[in-house]
């Protein structure tokens, strides 16, 4: 089991216990001195912001990329600009840049100041089928998790929420915004230039391929170069599975994906599949790490 999988398992248990005890969304309620930054291994995420749940397909849920992931050595992973064409590229535009380790510590402190690690009531806005924003932070006092439903969809007029709930949500939203503008948050020159992330491992979430608009030319089929699709099912009764490839196998998948699109029909063992490719981050080893969240 990878470090990340243990972290996510612990985070899930923490959230469940706090929900039962406080009937509120939030994280660990610290006792004693305030926690602070902790020296981390390079492949451990100090801060990670994910979207969870919401109205989407199982394949899309499993292949989501974090909004941002900041690692102990200062690497920062984000999704870069997307090409506005259809079908889009097979691979997401995952980018990496660097900040100093002292700036990693500063961001951890900002997260704690925003309420990560506290049991807070964020309320339940009258919004259906929205995703939740989950913030995971590793500190000297352990891991802290905060989860807010429909953070981005919080009504401007505060409908359905108390003034305290609106204020708590605004604080978290401001922190998330600070992560997406690191140059503004940390100062000019604090961030390195983003470059394309070249993963050493990749996950493939496969579902049966369905033909598109008959008026458009059908995309050419491509033989899948990785482990046999569809892999392990995502859940009971789902014709959607996940496989992962590392090393040479990952290199073959990435090479084939470079000229493929999101609509490419991939053939494997006599069947045709739509494949959602998800580069694995430094602390993710295989499909189980994606499904743990």
C-alpha positions as CSV (number, residue, x, y, z in Angstrom):
1,X,0.0,0.0,0.0
2,X,1.4,3.4,-1.0
3,X,1.8,6.4,1.4
4,X,-0.9,8.2,-0.5
5,X,-3.4,5.3,-0.1
6,X,-2.8,5.1,3.6
7,X,-3.2,8.9,3.8
8,X,-6.5,8.8,1.9
9,X,-7.8,5.9,4.0
10,X,-7.0,7.8,7.2
11,X,-8.6,10.9,5.8
12,X,-11.8,9.1,4.9
13,X,-12.1,7.6,8.4
14,X,-11.4,11.0,10.0
15,X,-14.1,12.7,7.9
16,X,-16.6,10.0,8.8
17,X,-15.9,10.2,12.5
18,X,-16.2,14.0,12.6
19,X,-19.4,14.0,10.6
20,X,-20.9,11.6,13.1
21,X,-19.7,13.6,16.0
22,X,-20.3,17.1,14.9
23,X,-22.8,16.8,12.1
24,X,-20.7,19.3,10.1
25,X,-18.3,19.2,7.2
26,X,-14.7,19.8,8.3
27,X,-11.5,18.2,9.4
28,X,-9.7,17.2,12.6
29,X,-10.2,19.3,15.6
30,X,-6.7,19.8,17.0
31,X,-6.0,19.6,20.7
32,X,-3.0,21.4,22.2
33,X,-0.6,23.6,20.3
34,X,-1.5,24.6,16.8
35,X,0.0,22.3,14.2
36,X,2.5,23.6,11.7
37,X,4.5,22.6,8.7
38,X,6.4,19.3,8.7
39,X,9.4,18.2,6.7
40,X,8.1,15.8,4.1
41,X,9.6,13.3,1.7
42,X,9.7,14.6,-1.8
43,X,6.9,12.3,-3.0
44,X,4.4,13.1,-0.3
45,X,1.8,15.8,-1.0
46,X,1.8,18.5,1.6
47,X,-1.4,20.1,0.2
48,X,-3.9,18.6,-2.2
49,X,-7.2,20.0,-3.4
50,X,-9.6,17.5,-5.1
51,X,-13.1,17.6,-6.3
52,X,-15.2,14.6,-5.1
53,X,-18.6,13.4,-6.0
54,X,-21.1,15.4,-8.0
55,X,-23.1,14.5,-11.0
56,X,-20.8,12.8,-13.5
57,X,-20.0,9.4,-15.0
58,X,-18.0,6.8,-13.1
59,X,-15.2,7.0,-15.6
60,X,-15.0,10.8,-15.3
61,X,-15.1,10.6,-11.5
62,X,-12.2,8.1,-11.4
63,X,-10.0,10.0,-13.9
64,X,-10.3,13.4,-12.2
65,X,-7.1,15.4,-11.7
66,X,-6.6,17.4,-8.5
67,X,-7.1,21.1,-8.8
68,X,-3.6,21.4,-7.3
69,X,-1.1,19.2,-5.5
70,X,1.9,20.6,-3.7
71,X,4.6,18.2,-2.7
72,X,7.2,18.3,0.0
73,X,10.1,19.1,-2.4
74,X,8.2,22.1,-3.8
75,X,6.8,20.5,-7.0
76,X,3.3,21.9,-7.8
77,X,1.0,20.0,-10.1
78,X,-1.9,21.6,-11.9
79,X,-3.9,21.2,-15.0
80,X,-2.8,23.6,-17.7
81,X,-4.9,25.3,-20.4
82,X,-7.1,23.0,-22.5
83,X,-7.3,23.1,-26.3
84,X,-10.8,24.2,-27.2
85,X,-11.5,21.6,-29.9
86,X,-13.5,18.5,-30.1
87,X,-12.4,15.8,-29.7
88,X,-9.7,17.0,-27.4
89,X,-6.3,15.3,-26.8
90,X,-6.2,11.9,-25.2
91,X,-3.9,13.1,-22.5
92,X,-4.8,15.9,-20.1
93,X,-2.4,18.9,-20.0
94,X,-0.9,18.2,-16.6
95,X,1.8,20.7,-15.7
96,X,4.5,20.9,-13.0
97,X,6.3,23.9,-11.6
98,X,8.4,24.4,-8.5
99,X,8.4,26.6,-5.4
100,X,10.7,26.7,-2.4
101,X,10.2,24.4,0.6
102,X,9.8,27.4,2.8
103,X,6.9,28.5,0.5
104,X,5.4,25.0,0.9
105,X,5.4,25.7,4.6
106,X,3.8,29.1,4.1
107,X,1.0,27.5,2.1
108,X,0.4,24.9,4.8
109,X,0.1,27.7,7.3
110,X,-2.4,29.5,5.0
111,X,-4.4,26.2,4.9
112,X,-4.6,26.0,8.6
113,X,-5.6,29.6,8.9
114,X,-8.4,29.0,6.4
115,X,-9.8,26.3,8.8
116,X,-8.3,23.1,7.6
117,X,-8.0,20.9,10.7
118,X,-11.0,22.5,12.4
119,X,-14.5,21.1,12.8
120,X,-16.7,23.7,11.1
121,X,-20.2,23.9,9.9
122,X,-20.3,24.9,6.3
123,X,-24.0,24.3,5.8
124,X,-25.8,22.7,2.9
125,X,-26.7,25.2,0.1
126,X,-29.7,24.5,-2.0
127,X,-27.6,23.2,-4.9
128,X,-28.2,19.7,-6.4
129,X,-25.6,17.3,-7.8
130,X,-22.6,19.5,-7.1
131,X,-19.1,18.3,-6.3
132,X,-17.4,18.8,-2.9
133,X,-14.0,20.5,-2.5
134,X,-11.7,18.4,-0.4
135,X,-8.5,19.9,1.0
136,X,-5.9,17.5,2.5
137,X,-2.9,18.9,4.4
138,X,0.0,17.1,6.1
139,X,1.3,18.9,9.2
140,X,3.5,18.2,12.2
141,X,0.4,17.2,14.0
142,X,-0.7,14.7,11.4
143,X,-3.0,14.9,8.4
144,X,-5.8,17.4,8.3
145,X,-8.8,17.1,6.0
146,X,-11.6,19.6,5.2
147,X,-14.4,19.0,2.8
148,X,-17.0,21.5,1.7
149,X,-20.0,20.6,-0.5
150,X,-20.7,23.0,-3.5
151,X,-18.0,25.5,-2.5
152,X,-17.8,27.0,-6.0
153,X,-21.6,27.1,-6.2
154,X,-22.2,28.9,-2.9
155,X,-25.1,31.3,-3.6
156,X,-24.0,35.0,-3.7
157,X,-27.0,35.9,-1.6
158,X,-26.2,33.2,1.0
159,X,-29.6,31.5,0.4
160,X,-30.0,28.5,2.7
161,X,-26.9,29.4,4.8
162,X,-26.3,31.3,8.0
163,X,-24.0,34.2,8.1
164,X,-21.3,32.1,9.9
165,X,-21.6,29.4,7.2
166,X,-21.2,31.9,4.4
167,X,-18.2,33.4,6.2
168,X,-16.5,30.0,6.7
169,X,-17.1,29.1,3.1
170,X,-15.6,32.4,1.9
171,X,-12.5,31.8,3.9
172,X,-12.0,28.4,2.3
173,X,-12.8,29.7,-1.2
174,X,-10.2,32.5,-0.7
175,X,-7.6,30.0,0.3
176,X,-8.3,27.8,-2.8
177,X,-8.1,30.9,-5.0
178,X,-4.7,31.7,-3.5
179,X,-3.4,28.3,-4.5
180,X,-4.4,28.9,-8.1
181,X,-2.5,32.2,-8.2
182,X,0.8,31.2,-6.6
183,X,2.7,34.1,-8.2
184,X,0.3,36.6,-6.7
185,X,0.2,34.7,-3.4
186,X,4.0,34.1,-2.9
187,X,5.4,37.0,-4.9
188,X,6.9,37.5,-8.3
189,X,9.6,35.0,-9.1
190,X,8.6,32.6,-6.4
191,X,7.4,30.0,-8.9
192,X,9.3,28.3,-11.6
193,X,8.0,28.2,-15.2
194,X,5.4,25.4,-15.6
195,X,6.5,22.5,-17.9
196,X,4.6,19.5,-19.2
197,X,4.6,16.6,-16.7
198,X,6.0,13.4,-18.1
199,X,4.6,10.6,-15.8
200,X,6.3,7.3,-15.2
201,X,3.0,5.6,-14.7
202,X,-0.5,6.1,-16.1
203,X,-4.0,4.8,-15.4
204,X,-6.5,4.0,-18.0
205,X,-10.2,4.0,-17.2
206,X,-12.0,2.2,-20.0
207,X,-15.7,2.0,-20.9
208,X,-17.4,0.5,-24.0
209,X,-16.8,2.8,-27.1
210,X,-20.0,4.3,-28.5
211,X,-20.0,5.7,-32.1
212,X,-20.5,9.5,-32.3
213,X,-22.3,11.6,-34.9
214,X,-22.8,9.5,-38.1
215,X,-22.4,12.7,-40.1
216,X,-18.8,13.0,-39.0
217,X,-16.0,10.7,-40.1
218,X,-15.3,7.9,-37.7
219,X,-12.0,8.2,-35.9
220,X,-9.5,5.4,-36.7
221,X,-9.2,2.5,-34.3
222,X,-5.9,2.2,-32.4
223,X,-4.6,-1.1,-30.9
224,X,-4.3,-0.6,-27.2
225,X,-0.6,-1.0,-26.2
226,X,-1.0,-1.5,-22.5
227,X,-2.4,-4.1,-20.2
228,X,-5.7,-5.7,-21.4
229,X,-8.8,-3.6,-21.1
230,X,-11.0,-2.9,-19.3
231,X,-9.2,-4.1,-16.2
232,X,-10.7,-4.3,-12.7
233,X,-14.3,-3.0,-12.6
234,X,-14.9,0.3,-10.8
235,X,-17.9,-1.2,-9.1
236,X,-20.6,-3.9,-9.1
237,X,-22.6,-3.9,-12.3
238,X,-20.4,-1.3,-14.0
239,X,-19.0,-2.1,-17.4
240,X,-16.1,0.3,-16.6
241,X,-12.7,-0.7,-15.5
242,X,-9.2,0.5,-14.7
243,X,-5.7,-0.7,-15.5
244,X,-2.4,0.9,-14.8
245,X,0.9,0.8,-16.6
246,X,4.4,1.8,-15.4
247,X,7.9,1.8,-16.9
248,X,8.1,0.6,-20.5
249,X,4.4,-0.2,-20.6
250,X,3.6,3.4,-19.6
251,X,6.0,4.7,-22.2
252,X,4.2,2.7,-24.9
253,X,0.8,4.0,-23.8
254,X,2.0,7.6,-23.7
255,X,3.5,7.3,-27.1
256,X,0.3,6.0,-28.6
257,X,-1.8,8.6,-26.8
258,X,0.3,11.5,-28.2
259,X,-1.5,11.2,-31.5
260,X,-4.9,10.0,-30.1
261,X,-7.9,12.0,-29.0
262,X,-10.5,11.6,-26.3
263,X,-12.8,10.0,-29.0
264,X,-10.3,7.4,-30.2
265,X,-11.6,3.9,-30.3
266,X,-9.0,1.6,-28.6
267,X,-9.1,-2.1,-29.4
268,X,-8.2,-4.7,-26.9
269,X,-8.9,-8.5,-27.0
270,X,-11.6,-8.1,-29.7
271,X,-13.5,-5.2,-28.1
272,X,-13.5,-1.5,-28.6
273,X,-13.1,1.0,-25.7
274,X,-13.2,4.6,-24.9
275,X,-10.2,5.3,-22.6
276,X,-9.8,8.1,-20.1
277,X,-6.1,8.5,-19.5
278,X,-5.0,9.7,-16.1
279,X,-1.3,10.4,-15.5
280,X,-0.4,9.1,-12.0
281,X,1.2,11.6,-9.6
282,X,4.3,10.9,-7.6
283,X,2.5,9.3,-4.7
284,X,0.0,7.4,-6.8
285,X,1.0,3.8,-7.9
286,X,-2.1,2.3,-9.6
287,X,-5.8,2.4,-10.0
288,X,-6.4,1.7,-6.3
289,X,-5.0,5.1,-5.4
290,X,-7.5,6.8,-7.7
291,X,-10.5,4.9,-6.3
292,X,-9.5,5.5,-2.7
293,X,-10.9,9.0,-2.8
